[in-house]
Amino acid sequence: MSGKRKRVVLTIKDKLDIIKKLEDGGSSKQLAVIYGIGETTVRDIRKNKEKIITYASSSDSTSLLAKRKSMKPSMYEELDRAMLEWFNQQRARGNPISGPICAKRAEFFFYALGMDGDFNPSAGWLTRFKQRHSIREINIRNERLNGDETAVEDFCNNFRDFIEQENLHPEQIYNADETGLFWKCLPPRTSVIKGKCTVPGHKSVEERVTIMCCANATGLHKLKLCVVGKAKKPRSFKSTDTLNLPVSYFSQKGAWMDLSIFRQWFDKIFVPQVREYLRSKGLQEKAVLLLDNSPTHPNENVLRSDDGQIFAKYLPPNVASLIQPLDQGVIATMKRNYRAGLLQNNLEEGNDLKSFWKKLTLLDALYEISMAWNLVKPVSISRAWKQILPNIEEKEGLDFDEEDISVGTVATILQHTKGLENVTTENVEKWLEVDSTEPGYEVLTDSEIIRRAQGQTDESSENEEEDIQLIPEKHVNHAAALQWTENLLDYLEQQGDMILPDRLVIRKLRATIRNKQKMTNSSQ
């Protein structure tokens, strides 16, 4: 007769590991034996997968998840939800968070939520709150966090030691950062359009997206931009498959990055693309992703490849604003390229600005912002890492002297743009910086935090579409496409100023269409 199995209580980290193994094809029976638990327990973990991952994602500490064994809720669940939302926002901003400050906010939320009974935000309550959510130590004193130069030096020294221990090359060190972009925003004091988002302070949610940039420390591997829009399938996409877009596109009702989207991006986009790049360079498929403490960034335990070789590491809240690489002018350069590119396109097409801006769609903007990201030079990115990695090598062949697009360059383009000739340099600077402080996550007011804690959500459709009149979708067959290509080739052949590569591209496209037509005919 076999002895009774010893009761095993798994930690949250154990449960995360089991979920990973199940996703990799592991069987419940095998995992039950490995962890000394019953198959029913493994099935329960599978059933509660999303709940466990969500809990772990919002946790503040990997080490505490390795100790914590339950997700026991608070007696005051609404208060806990409100406090956690508030805490994450404060931490992301790098604001000081002390015990007394937490106690004061907890008392405010308790009465604002209309909860019954007496509430004493004691030291014991604060300890239990931290334990429930795996939060690292909260400062006892109200210490200054923003701009802590000593903390910057400490982090940089520790990070360099970590890189040396892990034997990581700059090619294997990445940073990702989100920002808001008002993609249809004109310079202030524009006379030709009285539309949405023409002046700072008057921005339209419909014309805002969240963009996340990601690149390695050499700047030689820039991942496709991750873009979060409101609509799941914007009308301007028409029959375009989102997989064929020049960016990785996700949707969320407020066009904000969130924990779920970030997890998908990390697992499905970041890890595979990094593996492929490192393989092409003959490097070990191992990498670290440096992140700030945005509320939309899951816990380190969640952001880890199956083999544990590609993982995330967090900047301390008190140093992120000072040294996060992509925030050191890289994102600003991309936005500047984007806006200058839009104006240049309008100038080259010879449109009046009003019709150009009216016709501008989200799809157009995604292609233009992708181009703007491609124009950011590797040297601009590698220089942004200098404070963290002062010995980073500067690759030969990089153009170090060429300057990025300046305010003067943009002003010159404006002088040739009808309706914008009188826009001042000051106006241009304001326009280029209009969304410089836009975060990639939703910043909630106290009233919005309270509403969410009570389970109230905004009524909003994830499929809201752009407010723009477009030609109804129509199907284009191979024969019609081939005829248009033939006509375009005839036109190009007649133009003496057209260079050979232009014609070769169209000829290649014609050959592709012909092959598709043959395949279609043979299958009928």
C-alpha positions as CSV (number, residue, x, y, z in Angstrom):
1,M,0.0,0.0,0.0
2,S,1.5,3.3,-1.1
3,G,2.0,6.0,1.5
4,K,-0.1,9.1,1.6
5,R,1.3,11.8,-0.6
6,K,2.7,14.7,1.4
7,R,0.7,17.9,0.9
8,V,2.5,20.4,-1.2
9,V,1.5,24.1,-1.4
10,L,2.8,25.7,-4.5
11,T,4.1,29.3,-4.7
12,I,2.8,31.7,-7.3
13,K,6.1,31.3,-9.2
14,D,5.6,27.5,-9.2
15,K,2.2,28.0,-10.7
16,L,3.6,30.3,-13.4
17,D,6.3,27.7,-14.3
18,I,3.6,25.0,-14.6
19,I,1.5,27.2,-16.9
20,K,4.6,27.7,-19.1
21,K,5.2,24.0,-19.2
22,L,1.6,23.3,-20.1
23,E,1.8,25.8,-22.9
24,D,4.9,24.0,-24.2
25,G,2.9,20.8,-24.4
26,G,3.7,19.3,-21.0
27,S,1.1,16.8,-19.7
28,S,-0.8,17.1,-16.4
29,K,0.3,13.7,-15.4
30,Q,4.0,14.5,-15.9
31,L,3.8,17.8,-14.1
32,A,1.9,16.3,-11.2
33,V,4.8,13.9,-10.6
34,I,7.5,16.6,-11.0
35,Y,5.9,19.0,-8.5
36,G,4.5,16.3,-6.2
37,I,0.9,17.4,-6.6
38,G,-2.3,15.8,-7.9
39,E,-3.4,16.0,-11.5
40,T,-6.6,17.8,-10.3
41,T,-4.3,20.6,-9.0
42,V,-2.6,20.9,-12.3
43,R,-6.0,21.1,-14.1
44,D,-7.1,23.8,-11.6
45,I,-4.0,25.8,-12.4
46,R,-4.7,25.5,-16.1
47,K,-8.3,26.6,-15.5
48,N,-7.2,29.7,-13.5
49,K,-4.3,30.5,-15.9
50,E,-5.4,34.1,-16.7
51,K,-6.2,34.9,-13.1
52,I,-2.7,33.7,-12.0
53,I,-0.9,35.5,-14.8
54,T,-2.8,38.8,-14.2
55,Y,-2.0,38.6,-10.5
56,A,1.7,38.0,-11.2
57,S,1.8,40.7,-13.9
58,S,0.8,43.4,-11.4
59,S,3.2,42.2,-8.8
60,D,6.1,44.4,-7.8
61,S,8.6,41.8,-6.8
62,T,9.9,38.6,-8.4
63,S,11.4,37.3,-5.1
64,L,8.2,37.7,-3.2
65,L,6.3,35.7,-5.8
66,A,8.7,32.9,-5.2
67,K,7.5,33.0,-1.5
68,R,3.9,33.8,-1.8
69,K,1.5,30.8,-1.9
70,S,-1.9,32.3,-2.3
71,M,-3.9,35.1,-3.9
72,K,-6.0,35.6,-0.8
73,P,-8.1,38.8,-1.3
74,S,-8.5,41.6,1.1
75,M,-11.5,42.2,3.3
76,Y,-11.8,45.4,1.4
77,E,-11.4,44.3,-2.2
78,E,-12.5,47.6,-3.7
79,L,-10.1,49.5,-1.6
80,D,-7.3,47.2,-2.6
81,R,-8.0,47.7,-6.3
82,A,-8.1,51.5,-5.9
83,M,-4.8,51.5,-3.9
84,L,-3.0,49.2,-6.3
85,E,-4.1,51.4,-9.3
86,W,-2.9,54.5,-7.5
87,F,0.3,52.9,-6.3
88,N,1.3,51.7,-9.8
89,Q,0.7,55.2,-11.3
90,Q,2.8,56.9,-8.6
91,R,5.6,54.4,-9.0
92,A,5.5,54.9,-12.8
93,R,5.9,58.6,-12.4
94,G,8.8,58.2,-10.0
95,N,6.9,60.0,-7.2
96,P,7.9,59.4,-3.6
97,I,5.7,56.8,-1.9
98,S,6.0,56.6,1.9
99,G,4.1,54.7,4.5
100,P,2.2,57.8,5.8
101,I,1.3,58.8,2.2
102,C,-0.1,55.3,1.5
103,A,-2.1,55.4,4.8
104,K,-3.5,58.8,3.9
105,R,-4.6,57.7,0.4
106,A,-6.1,54.5,1.7
107,E,-8.2,56.4,4.2
108,F,-9.3,58.8,1.4
109,F,-10.3,55.9,-0.9
110,F,-12.1,54.1,1.9
111,Y,-14.6,56.9,2.5
112,A,-14.7,57.9,-1.2
113,L,-15.8,54.4,-2.1
114,G,-18.6,54.7,0.5
115,M,-17.4,51.6,2.4
116,D,-19.1,50.8,5.7
117,G,-17.5,50.5,9.1
118,D,-14.3,52.0,10.6
119,F,-11.0,51.7,8.9
120,N,-7.6,52.1,10.4
121,P,-4.7,52.2,7.9
122,S,-2.2,51.0,10.4
123,A,1.3,49.7,9.8
124,G,-0.2,46.2,10.0
125,W,-2.6,47.0,7.2
126,L,0.2,48.4,5.0
127,T,2.3,45.2,5.6
128,R,-0.6,43.0,4.6
129,F,-1.3,45.2,1.5
130,K,2.3,44.8,0.4
131,Q,2.3,41.1,1.0
132,R,-1.0,40.6,-1.0
133,H,0.5,42.3,-4.0
134,S,4.2,41.3,-3.7
135,I,5.2,45.0,-3.4
136,R,8.8,45.7,-2.4
137,E,9.6,47.9,0.5
138,I,7.8,51.3,0.6
139,N,10.0,54.1,2.0
140,I,9.3,54.9,5.6
141,R,10.3,58.5,5.0
142,N,9.1,60.8,2.2
143,E,12.2,60.6,0.2
144,R,12.8,62.4,-3.1
145,L,12.8,59.9,-6.0
146,N,12.9,62.0,-9.2
147,G,16.3,62.9,-10.4
148,D,18.3,60.9,-7.9
149,E,21.9,61.1,-9.2
150,T,23.3,58.7,-6.6
151,A,20.7,56.1,-7.5
152,V,21.6,56.5,-11.2
153,E,25.3,55.8,-10.4
154,D,24.4,52.8,-8.2
155,F,22.1,51.3,-10.9
156,C,24.6,51.8,-13.7
157,N,27.4,50.1,-11.7
158,N,25.1,47.2,-10.7
159,F,23.8,46.8,-14.3
160,R,27.3,46.7,-15.7
161,D,28.2,44.0,-13.2
162,F,25.1,42.1,-14.2
163,I,26.0,42.4,-17.9
164,E,29.5,41.1,-17.2
165,Q,28.2,38.2,-15.1
166,E,25.7,37.2,-17.8
167,N,28.3,37.7,-20.5
168,L,26.0,39.9,-22.6
169,H,27.1,41.9,-25.6
170,P,25.5,45.3,-26.4
171,E,23.7,43.5,-29.3
172,Q,21.9,41.5,-26.6
173,I,20.7,44.4,-24.5
174,Y,17.4,46.0,-25.4
175,N,15.1,48.8,-24.3
176,A,11.4,49.3,-25.0
177,D,9.4,52.5,-24.2
178,E,5.9,53.7,-25.0
179,T,4.6,57.1,-25.9
180,G,1.4,58.6,-27.1
181,L,1.3,60.1,-30.7
182,F,-1.3,62.5,-32.0
183,W,-1.0,61.3,-35.6
184,K,-3.3,64.0,-37.1
185,C,-2.1,67.1,-35.4
186,L,-1.3,70.4,-37.2
187,P,1.0,73.2,-36.0
188,P,-0.8,75.8,-33.8
189,R,-2.1,79.0,-35.5
190,T,-2.9,77.1,-38.6
191,S,-5.5,79.0,-40.6
192,V,-6.6,76.4,-43.1
193,I,-8.3,73.8,-40.8
194,K,-10.6,74.2,-37.9
195,G,-10.5,70.5,-37.1
196,K,-9.5,68.2,-34.3
197,C,-6.1,68.3,-32.7
198,T,-4.7,71.5,-34.3
199,V,-3.4,73.1,-31.2
200,P,-1.7,71.7,-28.0
201,G,-4.4,71.3,-25.3
202,H,-7.1,70.5,-27.8
203,K,-6.4,66.9,-28.7
204,S,-8.8,64.2,-30.0
205,V,-8.7,60.7,-28.5
206,E,-9.8,59.4,-31.9
207,E,-6.5,60.7,-33.3
208,R,-4.2,59.4,-30.7
209,V,-2.4,56.0,-30.7
210,T,0.2,54.5,-28.4
211,I,3.5,53.6,-29.9
212,M,6.2,51.4,-28.4
213,C,9.7,51.6,-29.8
214,C,12.2,48.8,-29.1
215,A,15.9,48.5,-30.1
216,N,19.2,47.1,-28.9
217,A,22.0,49.1,-27.5
218,T,24.0,49.2,-30.7
219,G,20.9,50.5,-32.6
220,L,21.5,47.9,-35.3
221,H,18.4,45.9,-34.4
222,K,15.2,48.0,-34.3
223,L,12.1,45.9,-34.0
224,K,8.9,46.9,-35.9
225,L,7.0,49.5,-33.9
226,C,4.2,48.3,-31.7
227,V,1.1,50.4,-32.2
228,V,-2.1,50.3,-30.1
229,G,-5.1,51.9,-31.6
230,K,-8.8,52.1,-30.6
231,A,-10.4,50.1,-33.4
232,K,-9.7,46.4,-33.9
233,K,-10.1,46.9,-37.7
234,P,-10.0,50.7,-38.6
235,R,-12.0,51.5,-41.7
236,S,-8.9,52.7,-43.5
237,F,-7.4,49.2,-43.3
238,K,-10.2,48.0,-45.6
239,S,-9.0,44.5,-46.8
240,T,-5.5,45.0,-45.4
241,D,-4.4,42.1,-43.2
242,T,-3.0,43.5,-40.0
243,L,-0.1,41.0,-40.3
244,N,1.0,42.8,-43.4
245,L,1.2,46.2,-41.8
246,P,4.6,47.9,-41.4
247,V,4.0,47.9,-37.6
248,S,2.7,45.3,-35.1
249,Y,-0.8,46.5,-34.5
250,F,-3.0,45.9,-31.4
251,S,-6.3,47.4,-30.3
252,Q,-7.6,48.6,-27.0
253,K,-10.7,50.7,-26.4
254,G,-8.7,53.7,-25.2
255,A,-5.7,53.1,-27.5
256,W,-3.6,52.4,-24.4
257,M,-0.9,49.8,-23.8
258,D,-2.1,47.3,-21.2
259,L,-0.7,44.2,-19.4
260,S,-2.3,41.8,-21.8
261,I,-1.0,43.5,-25.0
262,F,2.5,43.8,-23.5
263,R,2.6,40.1,-22.7
264,Q,1.5,39.2,-26.2
265,W,4.1,41.5,-27.7
266,F,6.8,40.1,-25.6
267,D,6.0,36.4,-26.2
268,K,4.9,36.6,-29.9
269,I,7.0,39.4,-31.3
270,F,10.0,40.4,-29.1
271,V,11.3,36.9,-28.2
272,P,11.1,35.4,-31.8
273,Q,12.5,38.5,-33.5
274,V,15.4,38.7,-31.0
275,R,16.2,35.0,-31.4
276,E,16.3,35.4,-35.2
277,Y,18.5,38.5,-35.0
278,L,21.0,37.0,-32.6
279,R,21.1,33.8,-34.6
280,S,21.9,35.8,-37.8
281,K,24.8,37.4,-35.9
282,G,26.2,34.2,-34.6
283,L,25.5,35.2,-31.0
284,Q,24.0,33.2,-28.1
285,E,20.2,33.5,-28.1
286,K,20.2,35.3,-24.8
287,A,19.0,38.9,-24.2
288,V,17.8,41.3,-21.6
289,L,15.0,43.8,-22.1
290,L,15.4,47.0,-19.9
291,L,12.0,48.5,-18.9
292,D,10.7,51.3,-16.8
293,N,8.0,50.8,-14.1
294,S,5.0,51.6,-16.3
295,P,1.7,50.0,-14.8
296,T,1.4,48.2,-18.2
297,H,4.7,46.2,-17.8
298,P,4.1,42.8,-16.2
299,N,6.3,41.4,-13.4
300,E,9.7,40.0,-14.5
301,N,8.5,36.4,-13.8
302,V,5.9,36.8,-16.6
303,L,8.3,38.4,-19.1
304,R,10.6,35.5,-19.6
305,S,11.1,33.1,-22.6
306,D,10.4,29.4,-22.1
307,D,14.1,28.6,-21.7
308,G,14.7,31.6,-19.4
309,Q,17.4,33.0,-21.7
310,I,15.4,36.1,-22.9
311,F,14.1,38.1,-19.9
312,A,13.2,41.6,-18.6
313,K,14.9,43.7,-16.0
314,Y,13.5,46.9,-14.5
315,L,15.0,50.4,-14.1
316,P,14.4,51.7,-10.5
317,P,11.6,54.3,-10.5
318,N,13.9,57.0,-9.3
319,V,16.3,56.7,-12.3
320,A,14.1,55.8,-15.3
321,S,13.3,59.4,-16.2
322,L,17.1,60.2,-16.3
323,I,18.6,57.4,-18.1
324,Q,16.1,55.3,-20.0
325,P,17.8,55.1,-23.4
326,L,14.9,55.5,-25.8
327,D,13.7,58.5,-23.7
328,Q,17.0,60.3,-24.3
329,G,15.9,62.0,-27.6
330,V,15.4,58.8,-29.6
331,I,11.5,58.9,-29.5
332,A,11.6,62.6,-30.0
333,T,13.7,62.2,-33.2
334,M,11.2,59.6,-34.5
335,K,8.2,62.0,-33.9
336,R,10.1,64.8,-35.6
337,N,10.8,62.6,-38.6
338,Y,7.1,61.7,-38.7
339,R,5.8,65.2,-38.7
340,A,8.4,66.5,-41.2
341,G,7.6,63.5,-43.4
342,L,3.9,64.3,-43.5
343,L,4.6,67.9,-44.5
344,Q,7.1,66.8,-47.2
345,N,4.6,64.4,-48.6
346,N,2.0,67.1,-48.8
347,L,4.4,69.4,-50.5
348,E,5.5,66.8,-53.1
349,E,1.9,65.8,-53.9
350,G,1.0,69.4,-54.5
351,N,-2.2,69.1,-52.4
352,D,-3.8,72.0,-50.5
353,L,-3.2,71.3,-46.8
354,K,-6.9,71.1,-46.0
355,S,-7.6,68.2,-48.4
356,F,-4.3,66.4,-47.5
357,W,-5.2,66.4,-43.8
358,K,-8.8,65.5,-44.4
359,K,-7.7,62.4,-46.5
360,L,-5.0,61.4,-44.0
361,T,-5.9,58.0,-42.5
362,L,-4.5,55.9,-39.7
363,L,-3.2,53.5,-42.3
364,D,-1.3,56.4,-43.9
365,A,0.0,57.4,-40.5
366,L,1.3,53.9,-39.7
367,Y,3.3,53.8,-42.9
368,E,4.7,57.2,-42.2
369,I,5.6,56.5,-38.6
370,S,7.3,53.3,-39.6
371,M,9.4,55.2,-42.1
372,A,10.2,57.8,-39.4
373,W,11.4,55.0,-37.1
374,N,13.5,53.5,-39.9
375,L,15.2,57.0,-40.4
376,V,16.4,57.0,-36.8
377,K,20.1,56.3,-37.1
378,P,21.8,53.5,-35.1
379,V,24.3,56.1,-33.8
380,S,21.4,58.1,-32.2
381,I,20.3,55.0,-30.3
382,S,23.8,53.9,-29.3
383,R,24.6,57.3,-28.0
384,A,21.5,57.2,-25.8
385,W,23.0,54.3,-23.9
386,K,26.2,56.0,-23.1
387,Q,25.3,56.8,-19.5
388,I,24.5,53.1,-18.8
389,L,27.1,51.6,-21.1
390,P,29.9,54.2,-21.5
391,N,32.2,51.7,-23.2
392,I,29.7,50.7,-25.9
393,E,31.5,50.4,-29.3
394,E,30.7,52.7,-32.1
395,K,30.3,50.6,-35.2
396,E,32.3,51.5,-38.3
397,G,30.3,52.8,-41.2
398,L,27.7,54.6,-39.1
399,D,27.1,58.2,-40.1
400,F,28.1,60.2,-37.1
401,D,28.1,63.7,-38.5
402,E,24.7,63.8,-40.2
403,E,22.2,65.7,-38.1
404,D,18.6,64.7,-37.4
405,I,15.8,66.8,-38.7
406,S,15.9,70.2,-37.0
407,V,13.3,72.8,-36.2
408,G,14.9,75.0,-39.0
409,T,14.4,72.2,-41.5
410,V,10.7,71.8,-40.6
411,A,10.3,75.6,-40.7
412,T,11.7,75.7,-44.2
413,I,9.2,73.1,-45.4
414,L,6.4,75.1,-43.8
415,Q,7.4,78.2,-45.7
416,H,6.6,76.4,-48.9
417,T,3.3,74.9,-47.6
418,K,0.2,77.0,-48.4
419,G,-1.6,78.0,-45.2
420,L,1.4,77.5,-43.0
421,E,3.8,80.2,-44.3
422,N,3.3,82.4,-41.2
423,V,3.8,79.7,-38.6
424,T,6.7,80.9,-36.3
425,T,9.6,78.9,-35.0
426,E,8.0,78.9,-31.6
427,N,4.9,77.4,-33.1
428,V,6.9,74.7,-34.8
429,E,8.7,73.8,-31.6
430,K,5.4,73.5,-29.7
431,W,4.0,71.3,-32.5
432,L,7.0,69.0,-32.5
433,E,6.7,68.6,-28.7
434,V,2.9,68.4,-28.6
435,D,2.9,64.8,-27.3
436,S,6.4,64.7,-25.8
437,T,4.9,64.0,-22.3
438,E,2.2,61.6,-23.4
439,P,2.6,58.3,-21.6
440,G,1.7,55.0,-23.2
441,Y,-0.5,54.1,-20.3
442,E,-3.8,55.6,-19.1
443,V,-3.4,58.1,-16.3
444,L,-6.4,58.0,-14.1
445,T,-7.9,60.6,-11.9
446,D,-9.1,59.8,-8.4
447,S,-12.7,59.6,-9.5
448,E,-11.7,57.3,-12.4
449,I,-9.8,55.0,-10.0
450,I,-12.8,54.9,-7.7
451,R,-15.1,54.0,-10.6
452,R,-12.8,51.2,-11.8
453,A,-12.5,49.8,-8.3
454,Q,-16.3,49.6,-8.1
455,G,-16.3,47.7,-11.4
456,Q,-17.7,50.5,-13.5
457,T,-16.2,50.8,-17.0
458,D,-16.6,53.2,-19.8
459,E,-19.1,52.2,-22.5
460,S,-16.9,52.2,-25.6
461,S,-16.7,49.9,-28.6
462,E,-13.4,48.4,-29.5
463,N,-14.4,48.7,-33.1
464,E,-14.9,52.4,-33.3
465,E,-13.8,53.6,-36.6
466,E,-12.1,56.7,-38.0
467,D,-14.5,59.6,-38.6
468,I,-13.7,59.9,-42.3
469,Q,-15.5,59.2,-45.5
470,L,-13.8,56.6,-47.6
471,I,-14.5,54.9,-50.9
472,P,-16.4,51.6,-50.2
473,E,-14.3,48.5,-50.3
474,K,-14.1,46.8,-53.7
475,H,-12.4,43.6,-54.9
476,V,-9.6,44.0,-57.5
477,N,-9.0,40.9,-59.6
478,H,-5.7,39.8,-61.1
479,A,-6.5,40.9,-64.6
480,A,-7.3,44.5,-63.5
481,A,-4.2,44.7,-61.4
482,L,-2.1,43.4,-64.3
483,Q,-3.6,46.0,-66.7
484,W,-2.9,48.8,-64.3
485,T,0.7,47.6,-63.9
486,E,1.1,47.4,-67.7
487,N,-0.2,51.0,-68.0
488,L,2.2,52.2,-65.3
489,L,5.1,50.5,-67.0
490,D,4.2,52.1,-70.3
491,Y,4.1,55.5,-68.6
492,L,7.5,55.0,-66.9
493,E,9.1,53.8,-70.1
494,Q,8.1,57.1,-71.7
495,Q,9.7,59.2,-68.9
496,G,13.3,60.0,-69.7
497,D,14.1,61.0,-66.1
498,M,13.0,57.7,-64.5
499,I,15.9,55.6,-63.3
500,L,16.3,51.9,-64.1
501,P,15.5,50.6,-60.6
502,D,12.1,52.1,-60.6
503,R,11.2,50.2,-63.8
504,L,12.7,47.0,-62.5
505,V,10.5,47.2,-59.3
506,I,7.3,47.5,-61.4
507,R,8.5,44.7,-63.7
508,K,9.0,42.4,-60.7
509,L,5.5,43.3,-59.4
510,R,4.1,42.5,-62.9
511,A,5.7,39.1,-62.8
512,T,4.3,38.4,-59.3
513,I,0.8,39.3,-60.5
514,R,1.1,37.1,-63.6
515,N,2.1,34.2,-61.4
516,K,-0.8,34.7,-59.1
517,Q,-3.2,34.8,-62.1
518,K,-1.7,31.6,-63.5
519,M,-2.1,29.8,-60.1
520,T,-5.7,31.0,-59.8
521,N,-6.6,29.9,-63.4
522,S,-4.9,26.4,-62.9
523,S,-6.9,25.8,-59.6
524,Q,-10.2,26.5,-61.3
